[in-house]
Amino acid sequence: MKAQPTKQGTKKEPVIQQVSRIQAPSSTERAIPRKDPVFDDVHARITARAYQLYVERGRREGYAEQDWLDAESEILSRTFPLSG
């Protein structure tokens, strides 16, 4: 009977697939739009107003969400008024 070769010391190398270069989107594909500066500005204004409310209310802890919602309501009603 012949001796079987041992597999100790044999390491399997990971298979690495080559990736082709990233191609530019074709004219039929839509690129993901970047953030709209108008909404970035609105977010900044809400943030600033929420902080103002926090200060005006005596810097009370635990009311951050309420300050944010109040600020959001104020800013959005001025920025995007509902027509009616």
C-alpha positions as CSV (number, residue, x, y, z in Angstrom):
1,M,0.0,0.0,0.0
2,K,1.4,3.4,-1.0
3,A,1.6,6.2,1.5
4,Q,-0.9,9.1,0.9
5,P,0.7,12.5,0.7
6,T,-0.4,14.8,3.5
7,K,-2.0,18.1,2.8
8,Q,-0.5,19.8,5.8
9,G,1.3,23.0,4.9
10,T,-0.8,23.5,1.8
11,K,-2.6,26.8,1.9
12,K,-5.4,27.8,-0.4
13,E,-4.9,31.2,-1.9
14,P,-7.9,33.4,-2.0
15,V,-9.4,33.9,-5.5
16,I,-9.3,37.5,-6.4
17,Q,-11.3,38.6,-9.3
18,Q,-10.2,41.4,-11.5
19,V,-12.6,44.2,-11.7
20,S,-12.9,46.2,-14.9
21,R,-12.7,49.9,-14.9
22,I,-15.8,51.8,-13.7
23,Q,-17.6,53.0,-16.7
24,A,-19.4,56.3,-16.9
25,P,-23.2,56.0,-16.8
26,S,-24.8,55.8,-20.2
27,S,-27.1,58.5,-21.5
28,T,-30.1,56.4,-20.6
29,E,-29.1,56.1,-16.9
30,R,-29.9,58.9,-14.5
31,A,-27.3,60.1,-12.2
32,I,-28.2,60.4,-8.5
33,P,-28.8,64.1,-8.0
34,R,-26.8,65.9,-5.4
35,K,-28.5,67.5,-2.5
36,D,-30.5,70.5,-3.4
37,P,-29.0,73.7,-1.9
38,V,-32.5,75.0,-1.1
39,F,-33.1,72.1,1.3
40,D,-29.6,72.4,2.7
41,D,-30.3,76.0,3.5
42,V,-33.7,75.1,5.1
43,H,-32.0,72.4,7.2
44,A,-29.4,75.0,8.4
45,R,-32.2,77.5,9.2
46,I,-34.1,74.9,11.2
47,T,-31.0,74.0,13.1
48,A,-30.3,77.6,14.0
49,R,-33.9,78.3,15.0
50,A,-34.0,75.1,17.2
51,Y,-30.9,76.3,19.0
52,Q,-32.5,79.7,19.5
53,L,-35.5,78.1,21.0
54,Y,-33.3,76.0,23.3
55,V,-31.6,79.1,24.5
56,E,-34.8,81.1,24.9
57,R,-36.3,78.2,26.9
58,G,-33.5,78.4,29.4
59,R,-31.3,75.7,27.9
60,R,-33.6,73.0,29.3
61,E,-32.4,69.4,28.7
62,G,-34.8,66.9,27.4
63,Y,-36.6,69.2,25.0
64,A,-34.4,68.9,21.9
65,E,-37.0,67.1,19.9
66,Q,-39.7,69.6,20.8
67,D,-37.4,72.5,20.0
68,W,-36.6,70.9,16.6
69,L,-40.3,70.3,15.8
70,D,-41.2,73.9,16.7
71,A,-38.4,75.3,14.6
72,E,-39.2,73.0,11.7
73,S,-42.9,74.1,11.8
74,E,-41.9,77.8,11.8
75,I,-39.3,77.6,9.1
76,L,-41.3,75.3,6.8
77,S,-44.5,77.4,7.1
78,R,-42.5,80.5,6.0
79,T,-40.5,78.8,3.3
80,F,-43.2,76.6,1.7
81,P,-46.5,78.2,2.6
82,L,-49.5,76.2,1.9
83,S,-51.7,77.8,-0.7
84,G,-55.4,77.5,0.0
